[in-house]
Amino acid sequence: MLVVCELALGLSLFALSADAAVAIPFQGKRDVDTRYPYTGPAVPIGDWVDQTVKGNGKGFPRLVEPPAVKPANSTVTNNVNVISLSYIPNGVNVHYQTPFGLDANPTVHWGLSPSNLCNSSTGQTVSYDRTPACSAVVVTQCSQYFHNVQLDNLAADTTYYYQIPASNGTTASQTLSFKTARAAGDQKAFTVAVLNDMGYTNAHGTYQQLNQAVSEGVAFAWHGGDISYADDWYSGILPCESDWPVCYNGTSTNLPGGPPIPAEYDAPLPAGELPNQGGPQGGDMSVLYESNWDLWQQWMNNLTLKIPYMVLPGNHEASCGEFDGPNNILTAYLNDDKTNSSAPKSELTYYSCPPSQRNFTAYQNRFRMPGTETGGVGNFWYSFDYGLAHFVSIDGETDFPYSPEWPFVRDATSNETLPTEAQTFITDSGPFGDIDAENWKSNEAYQQWQWLKQDLASVDRTKTPWIIAMSHRPMYSSQVSSYQTDVRDAFEPLLLQYGVDAYLAGHIHWYERLFPLGRNGTIASSNIVNNNTYYTGDGKSITHVINGMAGNIESHSTLGDDPVLNITAVLNQRNYGFSKFTFHNATTATWQYVKGDGTGYGDQLTLLKKNATLSR
C-alpha cells in the first residue's frame, strides 16, 4: 500500500558540525559560574588504586554497557550510544547522543509503516565540555553531543516508526517505534511506571520489572529525580564510618536494614582498595562522574528507545558531590589535587567540582523535557496530558524559597551582588527561572510558582479529571526533615486549591504511603474509605506517596529507633522496586507498588472520585 507522507521539518536552532571545537554555552540563568578557578585533578577518579579513565585492570572495574546502536564495523570513530523518547504536545522528541559531532543537522526519518519512513525531521544539537572529553574514553561508552529532533503534529495514540540515519561515522539505527500520547479526554484505561532514586547498584530487580512492565504495555515512565547517581563516583574512596550504615568490604558488607545482602556485594574487594561506603564498582556504576551517566543511560536504552521516559531533577543531579567523608579526603582531592590525603575540615564549595559538573549541567543536556512547549523551564518544570490525566513535574531542588539547592542570591550578604568562594556550597544551583526583584523568600516572586498556578488553573477537568504532581522531595514522612516544611510551604496551598489528586516524591530511600493529608499534615479522615481506598480530588486533601526505593548505592533509608508517625499508612524499608499507576476511568485509579524481587506487590491503593464530569 502506498503511503503518502508530508515532509515535516523541525526548526534548526543550531547544529554542531563534526569539527566544532567550542561547546554551546548555557545562557542567562543557566550559566555555570567560573569566577574562581577549579584547582582539583584534571579528571576526578574515585579509585586510588587506578587513577586512569579507561582502567588498567587494577582497582575497581570499568563497566561496559552496550550502546543503543551496534556499530557496523570494528573500527568505530563515532556512534549513537543513547536513544531516548519524551513527549511534546502533539508529538514526541527523539533524543540521541554521540561522542562526537555530526556532519549535518540531527535528523530522524519516520512514518506510519516500518517499510516507508518517508518523513524527515531535523533538530538541534547541544554539547558541553565534559570531564573527561570523549576523546579520552572508548567511543561506544561516551556521550558529549546531544541531539534533539521534535516530531510534532502527530496523530494521538498512534504507532510511528523511526530511524536515525548515519552521520559523520555513526551507524544508522535499526527501525524503531513509539506510540504517541492519547489525546486529553481519551477515556481508555492506561498505566504509567513511576520510579525514583534508581542508579545502578541494587536496581537490577527494578530494571527487570520495568522491562516486564514495558512488554505488558505501560504507556510511559516518569522518573522523579536521583537518576544515575553520577555524583556517587567517589563512594569507593570514602572509608566506612559508624554513623553511615553502608560499608562494603567484599566479605561481610553492612547495609541499612540488615540481611539479606544482595549477591552483588559478594564480589571481592579489589586488591589495594579499602572497605568503603561504595560497592563492587566503587561508585554507583563507575568511579567517574560522567561515566556513571554514560553507562546508566546505555543500560536504560532498552526502555528509553521504546517508551517516553519523562524525568525531573533530584539532588543527585546537581553537581559532582554533596558531602565529604572521614578525614575530608574529598576536600583534599577536589580542592588541592591530593590523592588519598586529608584536610583539616570540609571546605567543599561550588567551585570544588569541575565546571562541567556543576549546576545540573549533565542533567540539562542529557534529557529533553517539554518545558519550552508547556510554558515551563527546560527539564525542571513542565506538564503534559495523557488521556484522563494531567501530569505536573515540579522542581523540588531549586527555584522556591529556602530550596535545598541554594541560588547565589541566598549565599550573598546584603551588600554583595555575588557570594565569595567560601560563602558557596558544592550543590549551589540555579535559579533556572526568574526571581522577581531577587526576592528569594517570596513564593510569588518565583517563575516556577507563577507557572504552576497558571498551569493548574488552566486544566480542563472535564477532559483530564485526574491531576498528578511529582517532585523529588516529599512534603511529609515519618522521616521528618526541615526541607519538607519548605516544599509544602511553596507548593501545597496551590495543589490543594486546584484539587490535585496525588503528590508523588522520592528522596527517602523506601516506600511510604501516607493517609490523605490536608494543609499542615491534618489527616482527612472523611476521605479514608479503608486502609487501601481513599477519596481524592476534592481540594480537602492530597494522597502522598514516597516512592524512593528503585535502588542506588546508598541502599535503603531506615527509621532506626524513631517512631512511625500516625500519618503513615504503609512503610517498607526493605524491598526495592517501582510503582504502577493505572487510570481506569474518570472516577477510579489504582496504585501498585511492584517489588523488584519479582514476588508481587508490596502495596495496592485505590483512589476514587466522588464526582466527575467528562466531556464527550
C-alpha positions as CSV (number, residue, x, y, z in Angstrom):
1,M,0.0,0.0,0.0
2,L,1.4,3.4,-1.0
3,V,1.7,5.7,2.0
4,V,1.7,9.4,1.1
5,C,3.8,11.5,3.5
6,E,4.1,15.2,4.2
7,L,7.6,16.4,4.8
8,A,8.0,17.6,8.5
9,L,11.0,19.8,9.1
10,G,11.8,20.9,12.6
11,L,13.3,24.3,13.2
12,S,17.1,24.0,13.4
13,L,18.2,26.4,16.1
14,F,21.8,25.5,15.7
15,A,23.8,22.4,14.7
16,L,27.3,21.4,15.6
17,S,29.5,20.3,12.8
18,A,31.9,17.4,13.1
19,D,34.9,19.7,13.6
20,A,33.2,22.1,16.0
21,A,35.6,22.9,18.7
22,V,33.5,25.1,21.0
23,A,30.7,23.8,23.1
24,I,27.4,25.6,23.1
25,P,27.3,27.6,26.4
26,F,24.3,27.9,28.6
27,Q,22.7,31.3,28.6
28,G,21.5,33.6,31.3
29,K,20.2,31.9,34.4
30,R,21.6,28.6,33.3
31,D,25.3,29.7,33.3
32,V,27.9,27.9,35.2
33,D,29.9,30.4,37.3
34,T,33.7,30.3,36.8
35,R,34.8,33.4,38.7
36,Y,37.1,31.3,40.9
37,P,39.4,28.7,39.4
38,Y,38.9,24.9,39.7
39,T,42.0,23.6,41.4
40,G,41.4,19.8,41.5
41,P,42.6,17.0,39.3
42,A,42.1,17.2,35.6
43,V,39.8,14.2,35.8
44,P,38.5,13.3,39.3
45,I,38.6,9.5,39.6
46,G,37.2,7.7,42.7
47,D,39.8,5.0,42.8
48,W,43.2,5.4,44.5
49,V,44.5,2.1,43.1
50,D,43.7,3.0,39.5
51,Q,43.8,6.7,38.5
52,T,43.1,6.1,34.8
53,V,40.0,6.9,32.8
54,K,39.7,3.6,30.9
55,G,41.0,1.3,33.6
56,N,44.3,-0.6,33.8
57,G,43.0,-3.9,35.2
58,K,43.6,-2.8,38.8
59,G,41.3,-1.3,41.4
60,F,37.6,-1.1,40.7
61,P,36.3,-2.5,37.4
62,R,35.2,-0.2,34.5
63,L,31.8,-1.4,33.5
64,V,30.7,-1.6,29.8
65,E,27.0,-1.4,28.7
66,P,26.1,-1.8,25.0
67,P,25.3,1.3,23.0
68,A,21.9,2.0,21.5
69,V,23.2,1.3,18.0
70,K,25.7,-1.6,17.4
71,P,28.5,-0.3,15.2
72,A,28.6,-1.7,11.7
73,N,32.3,-2.5,11.8
74,S,35.1,-2.9,14.3
75,T,36.7,0.5,13.6
76,V,34.5,2.9,15.3
77,T,35.0,6.7,15.0
78,N,31.6,7.9,16.2
79,N,28.4,6.2,17.3
80,V,24.8,6.6,18.6
81,N,25.2,5.4,22.2
82,V,21.9,6.6,23.7
83,I,18.4,7.0,22.4
84,S,15.5,8.2,24.5
85,L,12.0,9.5,23.8
86,S,9.9,12.1,25.6
87,Y,6.6,13.8,25.0
88,I,6.0,17.2,23.5
89,P,2.5,18.5,22.8
90,N,1.0,16.5,19.9
91,G,4.3,14.7,19.3
92,V,7.5,13.1,20.5
93,N,11.1,14.3,21.0
94,V,13.7,11.9,19.8
95,H,16.9,12.4,21.8
96,Y,20.1,10.7,20.8
97,Q,23.7,11.0,22.0
98,T,27.1,10.6,20.3
99,P,30.7,11.1,21.4
100,F,31.5,13.5,18.5
101,G,29.6,15.9,16.3
102,L,27.6,15.1,13.2
103,D,28.2,16.3,9.7
104,A,24.7,17.6,9.3
105,N,21.7,18.7,11.4
106,P,20.5,15.8,13.5
107,T,17.8,14.0,11.6
108,V,15.1,11.4,12.1
109,H,13.3,9.5,9.3
110,W,9.8,8.4,10.3
111,G,6.5,7.2,9.1
112,L,3.4,5.1,9.8
113,S,5.0,2.0,8.3
114,P,8.4,0.4,9.1
115,S,8.9,-0.1,5.3
116,N,8.1,3.5,4.4
117,L,9.9,6.1,6.6
118,C,9.0,8.9,4.2
119,N,9.1,11.8,6.6
120,S,12.3,13.5,7.7
121,S,12.6,16.0,10.6
122,T,15.7,17.9,11.6
123,G,16.5,19.2,15.0
124,Q,19.1,20.8,17.3
125,T,22.4,19.8,19.0
126,V,23.8,20.9,22.3
127,S,27.1,20.0,24.0
128,Y,29.2,20.8,27.0
129,D,32.9,20.5,27.8
130,R,32.6,17.3,29.9
131,T,35.3,16.0,32.1
132,P,36.9,13.8,30.6
133,A,36.2,14.6,27.0
134,C,35.0,11.7,24.8
135,S,38.4,11.7,23.1
136,A,39.8,10.1,26.2
137,V,37.1,7.4,26.5
138,V,36.0,4.4,24.5
139,V,33.9,5.6,21.6
140,T,31.0,3.3,22.3
141,Q,30.9,4.3,26.0
142,C,30.8,8.1,25.9
143,S,28.4,10.9,25.0
144,Q,29.3,14.5,24.5
145,Y,26.9,15.7,21.8
146,F,23.2,15.6,22.5
147,H,20.8,15.8,19.6
148,N,17.0,16.5,19.8
149,V,14.6,16.2,17.0
150,Q,10.9,17.1,17.5
151,L,8.3,15.1,15.6
152,D,5.2,17.2,16.0
153,N,1.6,17.4,14.7
154,L,1.3,13.6,15.0
155,A,-1.9,11.7,15.4
156,A,-2.7,10.7,19.0
157,D,-2.5,7.2,20.3
158,T,-0.8,6.0,17.1
159,T,2.3,3.9,16.5
160,Y,5.0,5.5,14.4
161,Y,8.3,4.0,13.2
162,Y,11.6,5.9,13.1
163,Q,15.2,5.6,12.2
164,I,18.3,7.7,13.0
165,P,20.4,7.9,9.8
166,A,24.2,7.6,9.8
167,S,26.3,10.8,10.0
168,N,30.0,11.5,10.4
169,G,30.9,7.9,11.1
170,T,27.9,6.7,13.1
171,T,25.9,3.7,12.1
172,A,22.3,4.1,11.2
173,S,19.9,2.8,13.9
174,Q,17.5,0.0,13.3
175,T,13.9,0.9,12.5
176,L,12.4,1.6,15.9
177,S,8.9,2.5,17.0
178,F,7.0,4.6,19.6
179,K,3.3,5.3,20.4
180,T,2.1,8.8,20.8
181,A,0.2,10.0,23.9
182,R,-3.5,9.7,24.0
183,A,-5.4,12.9,23.5
184,A,-6.7,14.7,26.6
185,G,-10.1,13.3,27.3
186,D,-9.5,9.9,25.8
187,Q,-11.3,7.6,28.2
188,K,-9.5,4.4,27.7
189,A,-7.5,3.0,30.7
190,F,-3.7,3.2,30.8
191,T,-0.8,2.5,33.1
192,V,2.2,4.6,34.0
193,A,5.5,3.4,35.5
194,V,6.6,5.7,38.4
195,L,10.1,5.5,39.9
196,N,12.6,7.5,41.9
197,D,16.1,7.1,43.3
198,M,17.4,4.4,40.9
199,G,21.0,4.4,40.0
200,Y,22.5,1.0,39.1
201,T,23.6,-0.7,42.3
202,N,20.7,-2.5,43.9
203,A,18.5,-1.6,41.0
204,H,18.7,-4.8,38.9
205,G,15.4,-6.2,40.1
206,T,13.7,-2.9,39.5
207,Y,15.2,-2.9,36.0
208,Q,13.9,-6.3,35.2
209,Q,10.4,-5.5,36.5
210,L,10.4,-2.2,34.5
211,N,11.2,-4.1,31.3
212,Q,8.4,-6.5,32.1
213,A,6.0,-3.6,32.5
214,V,7.1,-2.2,29.2
215,S,6.4,-5.5,27.5
216,E,2.9,-5.6,29.1
217,G,2.1,-2.2,27.6
218,V,2.9,0.5,30.2
219,A,2.5,3.9,28.4
220,F,5.5,5.7,29.7
221,A,7.9,6.0,32.6
222,W,8.0,9.0,35.0
223,H,11.3,9.2,36.9
224,G,11.2,11.7,39.8
225,G,14.8,12.5,40.2
226,D,18.0,10.9,41.5
227,I,18.5,9.2,38.2
228,S,22.0,7.8,37.6
229,Y,23.7,8.6,41.0
230,A,26.6,10.0,39.0
231,D,27.7,12.1,42.0
232,D,28.4,8.8,43.9
233,W,31.5,8.3,41.7
234,Y,33.7,8.8,44.9
235,S,31.8,6.4,47.2
236,G,34.6,3.8,46.8
237,I,37.2,6.1,48.3
238,L,35.1,7.1,51.3
239,P,36.2,4.9,54.3
240,C,33.4,3.3,56.3
241,E,32.2,5.3,59.3
242,S,30.0,4.4,62.2
243,D,27.2,6.9,61.6
244,W,26.7,5.9,57.9
245,P,25.3,2.4,57.6
246,V,26.8,1.4,54.2
247,C,30.1,-0.4,54.4
248,Y,31.3,-2.6,51.5
249,N,34.2,-5.0,52.1
250,G,33.5,-7.9,49.9
251,T,33.0,-10.4,52.7
252,S,30.8,-9.0,55.4
253,T,29.1,-6.0,53.9
254,N,26.8,-3.9,56.0
255,L,23.7,-2.2,54.6
256,P,20.8,-0.5,56.2
257,G,18.1,-2.8,57.3
258,G,20.4,-5.8,57.7
259,P,20.3,-9.1,55.7
260,P,19.7,-10.4,53.2
261,I,22.6,-8.5,51.4
262,P,22.2,-8.5,47.6
263,A,24.5,-11.1,46.0
264,E,26.4,-8.4,44.0
265,Y,28.1,-7.4,47.2
266,D,29.8,-10.8,47.4
267,A,32.3,-9.5,44.7
268,P,35.7,-9.5,46.4
269,L,37.2,-6.1,47.4
270,P,39.8,-5.4,44.7
271,A,43.4,-5.6,45.9
272,G,44.6,-2.4,47.4
273,E,41.1,-0.9,47.9
274,L,39.9,-0.2,51.5
275,P,36.4,-1.1,52.9
276,N,34.3,1.8,51.8
277,Q,30.9,3.4,51.5
278,G,30.5,2.2,47.9
279,G,30.0,-1.1,46.3
280,P,31.5,-3.6,43.8
281,Q,32.1,-0.8,41.2
282,G,33.4,1.7,43.7
283,G,30.9,4.3,42.7
284,D,27.3,3.5,41.9
285,M,28.2,2.4,38.4
286,S,31.6,3.9,37.7
287,V,34.4,5.8,39.5
288,L,34.0,8.7,37.1
289,Y,31.1,11.2,37.3
290,E,30.4,11.3,33.6
291,S,30.8,7.6,33.1
292,N,28.1,7.0,35.7
293,W,25.8,9.0,33.4
294,D,27.0,7.3,30.2
295,L,26.7,3.8,31.5
296,W,23.3,4.3,33.2
297,Q,21.8,5.8,30.1
298,Q,23.2,3.0,27.9
299,W,21.8,0.4,30.4
300,M,18.4,2.0,30.1
301,N,18.3,2.1,26.3
302,N,16.2,-1.0,26.3
303,L,13.4,1.1,27.9
304,T,14.1,4.6,26.7
305,L,14.0,3.9,22.9
306,K,10.7,2.1,23.3
307,I,8.6,4.4,25.6
308,P,8.8,8.0,26.5
309,Y,10.9,8.4,29.6
310,M,10.0,11.6,31.5
311,V,12.3,12.9,34.2
312,L,12.6,15.7,36.8
313,P,15.5,16.8,38.9
314,G,16.7,15.4,42.2
315,N,19.6,16.4,44.5
316,H,21.9,13.8,42.9
317,E,21.7,15.7,39.6
318,A,23.0,19.0,41.0
319,S,26.8,18.6,41.0
320,C,29.8,16.2,41.3
321,G,29.2,15.7,45.0
322,E,27.2,16.6,48.1
323,F,29.3,15.9,51.2
324,D,32.8,14.9,52.4
325,G,33.8,11.8,54.3
326,P,36.1,10.8,57.1
327,N,39.3,12.9,57.2
328,N,37.8,15.2,54.5
329,I,39.5,13.3,51.7
330,L,37.3,14.8,49.0
331,T,38.2,18.3,50.1
332,A,41.9,17.4,49.7
333,Y,41.3,15.8,46.3
334,L,39.0,18.3,44.7
335,N,40.4,21.5,46.2
336,D,44.1,20.6,46.3
337,D,44.6,17.7,43.9
338,K,45.9,15.5,46.6
339,T,45.0,11.8,46.2
340,N,44.4,9.6,49.3
341,S,45.1,12.5,51.6
342,S,43.2,14.5,54.2
343,A,42.2,18.1,55.0
344,P,41.6,19.7,58.4
345,K,38.0,20.4,57.6
346,S,35.4,20.1,54.9
347,E,35.7,23.1,52.6
348,L,33.7,21.9,49.6
349,T,32.4,24.9,47.6
350,Y,30.6,25.5,44.3
351,Y,34.0,25.7,42.7
352,S,35.2,22.3,44.0
353,C,33.7,20.5,41.1
354,P,35.0,20.8,37.5
355,P,32.9,23.4,35.7
356,S,31.1,20.8,33.6
357,Q,29.9,19.0,36.8
358,R,28.1,22.0,38.4
359,N,24.6,23.5,38.2
360,F,22.7,20.4,36.8
361,T,24.8,20.7,33.6
362,A,24.7,17.0,32.7
363,Y,21.0,16.8,33.5
364,Q,20.2,19.8,31.4
365,N,22.0,18.2,28.3
366,R,21.2,14.5,28.7
367,F,17.4,14.9,28.6
368,R,14.9,17.0,26.7
369,M,11.6,17.5,28.5
370,P,8.7,19.8,27.2
371,G,9.4,22.8,29.4
372,T,9.6,25.2,26.5
373,E,6.4,23.9,24.9
374,T,4.3,23.9,28.1
375,G,5.4,27.3,29.5
376,G,7.8,25.8,32.0
377,V,11.6,25.8,32.0
378,G,13.6,23.0,30.3
379,N,13.8,19.8,32.2
380,F,13.0,21.5,35.5
381,W,9.2,22.1,35.5
382,Y,6.7,21.2,32.8
383,S,3.4,19.4,32.4
384,F,1.7,17.1,29.9
385,D,-1.6,15.4,29.3
386,Y,-2.2,11.7,28.7
387,G,-5.8,10.6,28.3
388,L,-7.7,11.2,31.5
389,A,-4.8,12.7,33.4
390,H,-2.7,15.9,33.6
391,F,0.8,15.3,34.9
392,V,2.8,18.1,36.5
393,S,6.6,17.9,37.1
394,I,7.8,20.3,39.8
395,D,11.4,21.2,40.6
396,G,11.8,20.4,44.3
397,E,15.5,21.2,44.3
398,T,15.7,24.9,43.2
399,D,13.5,27.9,42.4
400,F,11.4,28.2,45.5
401,P,12.0,29.9,48.9
402,Y,14.6,28.0,51.0
403,S,15.1,25.4,48.3
404,P,17.6,22.6,49.2
405,E,20.0,23.8,46.5
406,W,20.7,27.4,47.0
407,P,20.9,30.2,44.5
408,F,23.8,32.7,44.8
409,V,21.4,35.4,45.9
410,R,20.8,33.4,49.1
411,D,24.6,32.9,49.7
412,A,25.5,36.5,49.3
413,T,25.3,39.0,52.1
414,S,23.0,42.1,51.8
415,N,25.7,44.3,50.4
416,E,27.0,41.7,47.8
417,T,25.9,41.1,44.3
418,L,27.6,37.6,44.2
419,P,29.0,35.5,47.1
420,T,32.6,34.9,47.7
421,E,34.0,31.4,47.1
422,A,33.9,30.5,50.7
423,Q,30.2,31.5,51.0
424,T,29.1,28.9,48.5
425,F,28.1,25.3,48.8
426,I,29.0,22.4,46.4
427,T,25.4,21.9,45.4
428,D,24.5,25.6,44.8
429,S,22.4,25.7,41.6
430,G,20.0,27.9,39.6
431,P,17.8,29.7,39.7
432,F,16.6,28.4,36.3
433,G,13.7,30.8,36.2
434,D,13.2,34.4,37.2
435,I,13.0,35.6,40.8
436,D,11.2,39.0,40.7
437,A,13.3,41.7,42.3
438,E,15.5,38.8,43.6
439,N,13.0,38.4,46.4
440,W,14.1,34.8,47.1
441,K,12.0,34.5,50.3
442,S,8.6,35.0,48.5
443,N,6.7,32.2,46.7
444,E,5.0,34.6,44.4
445,A,8.3,36.0,43.1
446,Y,9.4,32.8,41.5
447,Q,8.7,32.0,37.9
448,Q,8.1,28.3,38.9
449,W,5.3,29.2,41.3
450,Q,3.7,31.6,38.8
451,W,3.9,28.9,36.2
452,L,2.4,26.2,38.5
453,K,-0.5,28.4,39.4
454,Q,-1.3,29.2,35.8
455,D,-0.9,25.6,34.7
456,L,-3.2,24.2,37.4
457,A,-5.8,26.9,36.7
458,S,-5.9,26.0,33.0
459,V,-6.6,22.3,33.5
460,D,-9.9,21.2,31.9
461,R,-11.2,18.7,34.5
462,T,-13.9,17.6,32.1
463,K,-11.1,16.2,29.9
464,T,-8.4,15.4,32.5
465,P,-10.2,14.8,35.8
466,W,-7.0,13.4,37.3
467,I,-4.1,15.8,38.2
468,I,-1.0,14.1,39.4
469,A,2.0,16.1,40.6
470,M,5.5,15.0,41.4
471,S,8.7,16.5,42.7
472,H,11.8,14.8,44.1
473,R,11.2,15.8,47.7
474,P,8.3,14.7,49.9
475,M,6.2,17.2,51.9
476,Y,5.6,14.7,54.7
477,S,7.1,11.5,56.0
478,S,7.8,9.6,59.2
479,Q,11.4,10.6,58.5
480,V,10.9,14.2,59.3
481,S,13.3,16.8,57.8
482,S,13.3,20.6,57.6
483,Y,13.2,20.7,53.8
484,Q,9.7,19.2,54.0
485,T,8.3,22.3,55.5
486,D,9.9,24.4,52.8
487,V,8.5,22.2,50.0
488,R,4.9,22.2,51.3
489,D,5.0,26.0,52.1
490,A,6.0,26.5,48.5
491,F,3.6,24.2,46.7
492,E,0.9,22.6,49.0
493,P,-1.5,25.5,49.0
494,L,-1.7,25.6,45.2
495,L,-2.1,21.8,45.0
496,L,-4.9,21.9,47.4
497,Q,-6.5,24.9,45.9
498,Y,-6.8,23.2,42.5
499,G,-7.8,19.8,43.8
500,V,-4.6,17.8,42.8
501,D,-5.3,14.2,43.5
502,A,-1.8,12.8,44.3
503,Y,1.6,14.2,45.1
504,L,4.4,11.7,44.4
505,A,8.0,12.0,45.6
506,G,11.2,10.1,46.4
507,H,14.4,11.2,48.1
508,I,13.9,9.0,51.1
509,H,15.0,5.5,50.1
510,W,12.0,3.5,51.0
511,Y,8.3,3.0,50.1
512,E,5.9,5.0,52.2
513,R,2.2,5.7,51.6
514,L,0.5,8.3,53.7
515,F,-3.1,8.8,54.7
516,P,-4.8,11.6,52.7
517,L,-3.5,14.9,54.2
518,G,-4.8,18.4,54.3
519,R,-2.8,21.6,55.0
520,N,-0.1,21.1,57.6
521,G,-0.5,17.3,57.7
522,T,-4.0,17.1,59.0
523,I,-5.4,13.6,58.3
524,A,-8.6,13.8,56.2
525,S,-10.4,11.0,57.9
526,S,-13.5,11.6,55.8
527,N,-11.5,10.7,52.7
528,I,-10.4,7.3,54.0
529,V,-12.7,4.6,52.9
530,N,-10.4,1.9,54.3
531,N,-6.6,1.3,54.5
532,N,-6.4,0.7,50.8
533,T,-9.0,3.0,49.4
534,Y,-9.1,6.8,49.5
535,Y,-11.4,9.6,48.1
536,T,-9.4,12.3,46.4
537,G,-9.5,15.4,44.3
538,D,-11.9,17.5,46.5
539,G,-9.4,20.1,47.5
540,K,-9.5,19.0,51.1
541,S,-6.7,16.5,50.9
542,I,-3.9,15.0,48.7
543,T,-2.7,11.5,48.5
544,H,1.1,11.4,49.2
545,V,3.4,8.6,48.3
546,I,7.2,8.4,48.8
547,N,8.4,6.1,46.1
548,G,12.2,6.3,46.6
549,M,13.1,2.6,46.5
550,A,14.2,1.9,42.9
551,G,17.8,1.1,44.0
552,N,21.1,3.0,44.2
553,I,24.3,2.6,46.0
554,E,23.1,4.3,49.2
555,S,20.7,1.5,49.8
556,H,17.6,1.9,52.0
557,S,16.7,4.5,54.4
558,T,15.7,3.3,57.9
559,L,13.9,4.9,60.8
560,G,16.1,3.3,63.5
561,D,14.6,4.0,66.8
562,D,12.4,6.8,65.6
563,P,8.6,6.1,65.6
564,V,6.4,5.6,62.6
565,L,4.1,8.6,62.7
566,N,0.3,8.4,62.5
567,I,0.3,10.0,59.0
568,T,1.9,6.8,57.6
569,A,-0.4,4.1,56.4
570,V,2.3,1.7,54.8
571,L,6.1,1.7,55.3
572,N,8.5,-0.7,53.6
573,Q,12.2,-0.3,54.4
574,R,13.4,-3.5,52.8
575,N,12.3,-4.0,49.2
576,Y,13.4,-2.2,46.1
577,G,11.0,-1.7,43.2
578,F,8.8,0.9,41.4
579,S,5.1,1.6,41.1
580,K,2.4,1.3,38.5
581,F,-0.3,3.9,38.3
582,T,-3.4,2.8,36.4
583,F,-6.2,5.2,35.4
584,H,-9.3,3.1,34.8
585,N,-11.8,5.9,34.1
586,A,-12.8,9.3,35.4
587,T,-13.5,8.1,38.9
588,T,-11.2,5.2,39.7
589,A,-7.4,4.8,39.6
590,T,-5.2,2.2,41.2
591,W,-1.6,2.4,42.5
592,Q,0.5,-0.7,42.9
593,Y,4.0,-1.0,44.4
594,V,5.9,-3.6,42.4
595,K,8.6,-5.3,44.4
596,G,11.9,-5.7,42.4
597,D,12.5,-9.2,43.5
598,G,9.5,-10.5,41.5
599,T,7.4,-11.5,44.5
600,G,4.5,-9.3,43.5
601,Y,3.0,-6.2,45.0
602,G,4.2,-4.6,48.2
603,D,1.1,-2.3,48.4
604,Q,-2.1,-1.5,46.5
605,L,-4.2,1.6,46.7
606,T,-7.5,2.6,45.0
607,L,-8.3,6.2,44.5
608,L,-11.9,7.2,44.0
609,K,-13.6,10.5,43.0
610,K,-17.0,11.2,44.4
611,N,-18.0,13.4,41.5
612,A,-16.5,13.7,38.0
613,T,-18.0,15.1,34.8
614,L,-16.4,14.2,31.4
615,S,-16.8,16.0,28.1
616,R,-17.9,13.7,25.3
